[in-house]
Amino acid sequence: LDIIGTMGEGLDVSNYQHSVTGVTPLMVLARKGRVGDICMLLSFGANCHLQDNEGKTALSWAQHAGQKEVSEI
């Protein structure tokens, strides 16, 4: 999940938060149940405690979507 810039520098997007909603990649993947991708993001240092603008974390997103396996991770 590195975006290669024009200078060849990697940009870490694992903790990116949308400027309006506060949504992170981890939240989106948690809602979709993408276990492998979630594990990869967490290994890259994604912060699972970040909150969107409504105060919900990736865990909240997973629970709301009924993603039991993701919730356990």
N, CA, C and O atoms as a GROMACS GRO file, in nm:
protein
  292
    1LEU      N    1   0.081  -0.119   0.000
    1LEU     CA    2   0.000   0.000   0.000
    1LEU      C    3   0.085   0.126   0.000
    1LEU      O    4   0.052   0.226   0.063
    2ASP      N    5   0.196   0.118  -0.072
    2ASP     CA    6   0.279   0.236  -0.090
    2ASP      C    7   0.250   0.296  -0.226
    2ASP      O    8   0.239   0.224  -0.326
    3ILE      N    9   0.237   0.425  -0.230
    3ILE     CA   10   0.220   0.494  -0.357
    3ILE      C   11   0.355   0.554  -0.391
    3ILE      O   12   0.412   0.630  -0.312
    4ILE      N   13   0.406   0.521  -0.506
    4ILE     CA   14   0.537   0.571  -0.546
    4ILE      C   15   0.520   0.709  -0.607
    4ILE      O   16   0.449   0.728  -0.706
    5GLY      N   17   0.586   0.805  -0.547
    5GLY     CA   18   0.579   0.943  -0.595
    5GLY      C   19   0.672   0.966  -0.712
    5GLY      O   20   0.745   0.876  -0.753
    6THR      N   21   0.669   1.084  -0.766
    6THR     CA   22   0.751   1.116  -0.882
    6THR      C   23   0.900   1.113  -0.848
    6THR      O   24   0.983   1.093  -0.936
    7MET      N   25   0.933   1.133  -0.722
    7MET     CA   26   1.073   1.131  -0.681
    7MET      C   27   1.117   0.990  -0.640
    7MET      O   28   1.231   0.971  -0.597
    8GLY      N   29   1.027   0.892  -0.652
    8GLY     CA   30   1.061   0.756  -0.614
    8GLY      C   31   1.045   0.730  -0.465
    8GLY      O   32   1.084   0.624  -0.417
    9GLU      N   33   0.990   0.823  -0.393
    9GLU     CA   34   0.970   0.807  -0.249
    9GLU      C   35   0.838   0.737  -0.224
    9GLU      O   36   0.739   0.766  -0.291
   10GLY      N   37   0.836   0.645  -0.128
   10GLY     CA   38   0.712   0.577  -0.092
   10GLY      C   39   0.629   0.664   0.001
   10GLY      O   40   0.684   0.727   0.091
   11LEU      N   41   0.500   0.667  -0.021
   11LEU     CA   42   0.409   0.742   0.065
   11LEU      C   43   0.322   0.643   0.139
   11LEU      O   44   0.243   0.571   0.076
   12ASP      N   45   0.333   0.637   0.269
   12ASP     CA   46   0.256   0.542   0.348
   12ASP      C   47   0.113   0.591   0.361
   12ASP      O   48   0.087   0.699   0.415
   13VAL      N   49   0.020   0.511   0.310
   13VAL     CA   50  -0.121   0.550   0.315
   13VAL      C   51  -0.200   0.464   0.413
   13VAL      O   52  -0.323   0.472   0.417
   14SER      N   53  -0.132   0.382   0.494
   14SER     CA   54  -0.204   0.291   0.583
   14SER      C   55  -0.283   0.366   0.690
   14SER      O   56  -0.381   0.312   0.742
   15ASN      N   57  -0.244   0.487   0.724
   15ASN     CA   58  -0.317   0.566   0.824
   15ASN      C   59  -0.381   0.691   0.764
   15ASN      O   60  -0.416   0.785   0.835
   16TYR      N   61  -0.397   0.690   0.632
   16TYR     CA   62  -0.464   0.802   0.565
   16TYR      C   63  -0.606   0.814   0.618
   16TYR      O   64  -0.675   0.714   0.638
   17GLN      N   65  -0.651   0.938   0.641
   17GLN     CA   66  -0.790   0.964   0.677
   17GLN      C   67  -0.848   1.064   0.578
   17GLN      O   68  -0.788   1.168   0.551
   18HIS      N   69  -0.966   1.031   0.526
   18HIS     CA   70  -1.034   1.121   0.432
   18HIS      C   71  -1.057   1.255   0.502
   18HIS      O   72  -1.099   1.259   0.618
   19SER      N   73  -1.030   1.363   0.433
   19SER     CA   74  -1.036   1.496   0.495
   19SER      C   75  -1.176   1.536   0.539
   19SER      O   76  -1.189   1.618   0.630
   20VAL      N   77  -1.280   1.483   0.479
   20VAL     CA   78  -1.416   1.520   0.516
   20VAL      C   79  -1.479   1.418   0.611
   20VAL      O   80  -1.541   1.456   0.710
   21THR      N   81  -1.462   1.290   0.582
   21THR     CA   82  -1.531   1.186   0.660
   21THR      C   83  -1.445   1.124   0.770
   21THR      O   84  -1.498   1.068   0.866
   22GLY      N   85  -1.313   1.134   0.757
   22GLY     CA   86  -1.224   1.071   0.853
   22GLY      C   87  -1.209   0.921   0.831
   22GLY      O   88  -1.145   0.854   0.912
   23VAL      N   89  -1.265   0.868   0.724
   23VAL     CA   90  -1.260   0.725   0.696
   23VAL      C   91  -1.119   0.685   0.655
   23VAL      O   92  -1.052   0.756   0.580
   24THR      N   93  -1.074   0.569   0.706
   24THR     CA   94  -0.943   0.516   0.674
   24THR      C   95  -0.956   0.392   0.586
   24THR      O   96  -1.063   0.332   0.578
   25PRO      N   97  -0.847   0.351   0.519
   25PRO     CA   98  -0.851   0.226   0.443
   25PRO      C   99  -0.888   0.107   0.530
   25PRO      O  100  -0.960   0.017   0.485
   26LEU      N  101  -0.841   0.105   0.654
   26LEU     CA  102  -0.872  -0.006   0.744
   26LEU      C  103  -1.022  -0.016   0.770
   26LEU      O  104  -1.077  -0.126   0.777
   27MET      N  105  -1.089   0.096   0.783
   27MET     CA  106  -1.234   0.096   0.805
   27MET      C  107  -1.308   0.038   0.685
   27MET      O  108  -1.400  -0.043   0.701
   28VAL      N  109  -1.268   0.078   0.567
   28VAL     CA  110  -1.333   0.030   0.445
   28VAL      C  111  -1.312  -0.121   0.431
   28VAL      O  112  -1.407  -0.195   0.401
   29LEU      N  113  -1.190  -0.167   0.454
   29LEU     CA  114  -1.161  -0.309   0.443
   29LEU      C  115  -1.232  -0.390   0.552
   29LEU      O  116  -1.274  -0.503   0.528
   30ALA      N  117  -1.245  -0.332   0.670
   30ALA     CA  118  -1.316  -0.400   0.779
   30ALA      C  119  -1.462  -0.419   0.743
   30ALA      O  120  -1.519  -0.526   0.768
   31ARG      N  121  -1.523  -0.319   0.686
   31ARG     CA  122  -1.664  -0.329   0.646
   31ARG      C  123  -1.683  -0.436   0.539
   31ARG      O  124  -1.784  -0.505   0.537
   32LYS      N  125  -1.584  -0.449   0.451
   32LYS     CA  126  -1.594  -0.545   0.342
   32LYS      C  127  -1.549  -0.686   0.381
   32LYS      O  128  -1.566  -0.780   0.303
   33GLY      N  129  -1.491  -0.702   0.501
   33GLY     CA  130  -1.449  -0.834   0.546
   33GLY      C  131  -1.322  -0.884   0.480
   33GLY      O  132  -1.302  -1.004   0.468
   34ARG      N  133  -1.236  -0.796   0.440
   34ARG     CA  134  -1.113  -0.831   0.368
   34ARG      C  135  -1.002  -0.864   0.467
   34ARG      O  136  -0.911  -0.783   0.490
   35VAL      N  137  -1.010  -0.983   0.525
   35VAL     CA  138  -0.921  -1.025   0.633
   35VAL      C  139  -0.773  -1.016   0.596
   35VAL      O  140  -0.694  -0.959   0.670
   36GLY      N  141  -0.736  -1.071   0.480
   36GLY     CA  142  -0.596  -1.068   0.439
   36GLY      C  143  -0.542  -0.927   0.425
   36GLY      O  144  -0.431  -0.897   0.469
   37ASP      N  145  -0.621  -0.841   0.364
   37ASP     CA  146  -0.579  -0.701   0.346
   37ASP      C  147  -0.570  -0.628   0.480
   37ASP      O  148  -0.482  -0.544   0.499
   38ILE      N  149  -0.660  -0.660   0.571
   38ILE     CA  150  -0.656  -0.598   0.704
   38ILE      C  151  -0.530  -0.639   0.778
   38ILE      O  152  -0.463  -0.556   0.839
   39CYS      N  153  -0.497  -0.767   0.773
   39CYS     CA  154  -0.375  -0.815   0.838
   39CYS      C  155  -0.252  -0.747   0.780
   39CYS      O  156  -0.158  -0.712   0.852
   40MET      N  157  -0.252  -0.728   0.647
   40MET     CA  158  -0.140  -0.662   0.582
   40MET      C  159  -0.130  -0.517   0.630
   40MET      O  160  -0.021  -0.471   0.663
   41LEU      N  161  -0.242  -0.445   0.632
   41LEU     CA  162  -0.240  -0.306   0.678
   41LEU      C  163  -0.192  -0.295   0.822
   41LEU      O  164  -0.113  -0.207   0.856
   42LEU      N  165  -0.240  -0.385   0.907
   42LEU     CA  166  -0.198  -0.383   1.047
   42LEU      C  167  -0.048  -0.410   1.059
   42LEU      O  168   0.019  -0.350   1.142
   43SER      N  169   0.004  -0.500   0.976
   43SER     CA  170   0.148  -0.528   0.980
   43SER      C  171   0.229  -0.408   0.933
   43SER      O  172   0.345  -0.393   0.971
   44PHE      N  173   0.169  -0.323   0.850
   44PHE     CA  174   0.234  -0.200   0.805
   44PHE      C  175   0.223  -0.088   0.908
   44PHE      O  176   0.277   0.021   0.888
   45GLY      N  177   0.152  -0.114   1.017
   45GLY     CA  178   0.141  -0.014   1.122
   45GLY      C  179   0.014   0.067   1.121
   45GLY      O  180   0.008   0.174   1.182
   46ALA      N  181  -0.090   0.019   1.053
   46ALA     CA  182  -0.217   0.091   1.052
   46ALA      C  183  -0.270   0.103   1.195
   46ALA      O  184  -0.265   0.007   1.271
   47ASN      N  185  -0.318   0.219   1.229
   47ASN     CA  186  -0.370   0.247   1.363
   47ASN      C  187  -0.518   0.209   1.370
   47ASN      O  188  -0.602   0.274   1.309
   48CYS      N  189  -0.548   0.104   1.444
   48CYS     CA  190  -0.686   0.057   1.453
   48CYS      C  191  -0.770   0.141   1.549
   48CYS      O  192  -0.890   0.117   1.564
   49HIS      N  193  -0.708   0.238   1.614
   49HIS     CA  194  -0.780   0.322   1.709
   49HIS      C  195  -0.828   0.454   1.648
   49HIS      O  196  -0.898   0.532   1.714
   50LEU      N  197  -0.792   0.480   1.522
   50LEU     CA  198  -0.838   0.602   1.457
   50LEU      C  199  -0.990   0.599   1.446
   50LEU      O  200  -1.050   0.493   1.431
   51GLN      N  201  -1.051   0.716   1.455
   51GLN     CA  202  -1.196   0.728   1.448
   51GLN      C  203  -1.236   0.815   1.329
   51GLN      O  204  -1.168   0.912   1.295
   52ASP      N  205  -1.348   0.778   1.267
   52ASP     CA  206  -1.402   0.863   1.162
   52ASP      C  207  -1.470   0.983   1.227
   52ASP      O  208  -1.468   0.996   1.349
   53ASN      N  209  -1.531   1.068   1.148
   53ASN     CA  210  -1.593   1.190   1.202
   53ASN      C  211  -1.716   1.163   1.288
   53ASN      O  212  -1.766   1.253   1.356
   54GLU      N  213  -1.765   1.039   1.286
   54GLU     CA  214  -1.877   1.001   1.372
   54GLU      C  215  -1.830   0.926   1.496
   54GLU      O  216  -1.912   0.879   1.576
   55GLY      N  217  -1.698   0.916   1.514
   55GLY     CA  218  -1.642   0.850   1.631
   55GLY      C  219  -1.632   0.698   1.620
   55GLY      O  220  -1.608   0.631   1.720
   56LYS      N  221  -1.650   0.644   1.498
   56LYS     CA  222  -1.644   0.499   1.480
   56LYS      C  223  -1.505   0.455   1.438
   56LYS      O  224  -1.440   0.521   1.356
   57THR      N  225  -1.460   0.344   1.494
   57THR     CA  226  -1.331   0.285   1.458
   57THR      C  227  -1.354   0.176   1.354
   57THR      O  228  -1.468   0.146   1.317
   58ALA      N  229  -1.246   0.117   1.306
   58ALA     CA  230  -1.256   0.005   1.211
   58ALA      C  231  -1.334  -0.110   1.275
   58ALA      O  232  -1.410  -0.179   1.207
   59LEU      N  233  -1.315  -0.132   1.404
   59LEU     CA  234  -1.389  -0.237   1.474
   59LEU      C  235  -1.539  -0.209   1.468
   59LEU      O  236  -1.618  -0.300   1.443
   60SER      N  237  -1.578  -0.086   1.491
   60SER     CA  238  -1.720  -0.048   1.482
   60SER      C  239  -1.774  -0.074   1.343
   60SER      O  240  -1.886  -0.125   1.327
   61TRP      N  241  -1.695  -0.040   1.242
   61TRP     CA  242  -1.738  -0.062   1.104
   61TRP      C  243  -1.759  -0.211   1.079
   61TRP      O  244  -1.858  -0.250   1.018
   62ALA      N  245  -1.666  -0.295   1.127
   62ALA     CA  246  -1.676  -0.439   1.106
   62ALA      C  247  -1.798  -0.495   1.178
   62ALA      O  248  -1.872  -0.576   1.122
   63GLN      N  249  -1.820  -0.452   1.301
   63GLN     CA  250  -1.934  -0.502   1.379
   63GLN      C  251  -2.066  -0.462   1.314
   63GLN      O  252  -2.159  -0.543   1.308
   64HIS      N  253  -2.074  -0.340   1.268
   64HIS     CA  254  -2.197  -0.291   1.204
   64HIS      C  255  -2.229  -0.370   1.078
   64HIS      O  256  -2.346  -0.390   1.044
   65ALA      N  257  -2.124  -0.414   1.007
   65ALA     CA  258  -2.143  -0.489   0.882
   65ALA      C  259  -2.154  -0.640   0.907
   65ALA      O  260  -2.169  -0.718   0.812
   66GLY      N  261  -2.147  -0.681   1.033
   66GLY     CA  262  -2.160  -0.823   1.063
   66GLY      C  263  -2.037  -0.905   1.024
   66GLY      O  264  -2.047  -1.024   0.999
   67GLN      N  265  -1.922  -0.840   1.020
   67GLN     CA  266  -1.797  -0.908   0.984
   67GLN      C  267  -1.732  -0.966   1.110
   67GLN      O  268  -1.642  -0.906   1.169
   68LYS      N  269  -1.779  -1.082   1.150
   68LYS     CA  270  -1.737  -1.143   1.276
   68LYS      C  271  -1.587  -1.174   1.281
   68LYS      O  272  -1.521  -1.145   1.380
   69GLU      N  273  -1.535  -1.232   1.172
   69GLU     CA  274  -1.393  -1.267   1.170
   69GLU      C  275  -1.305  -1.142   1.179
   69GLU      O  276  -1.204  -1.142   1.249
   70VAL      N  277  -1.344  -1.039   1.109
   70VAL     CA  278  -1.270  -0.913   1.115
   70VAL      C  279  -1.276  -0.855   1.256
   70VAL      O  280  -1.175  -0.804   1.306
   71SER      N  281  -1.391  -0.862   1.319
   71SER     CA  282  -1.406  -0.809   1.454
   71SER      C  283  -1.312  -0.879   1.552
   71SER      O  284  -1.258  -0.816   1.643
   72GLU      N  285  -1.291  -1.008   1.532
   72GLU     CA  286  -1.202  -1.084   1.620
   72GLU      C  287  -1.057  -1.043   1.601
   72GLU      O  288  -0.978  -1.044   1.696
   73ILE      N  289  -1.021  -1.007   1.478
   73ILE     CA  290  -0.883  -0.965   1.451
   73ILE      C  291  -0.857  -0.832   1.521
   73ILE      O  292  -0.747  -0.778   1.511
   0.00000   0.00000   0.00000
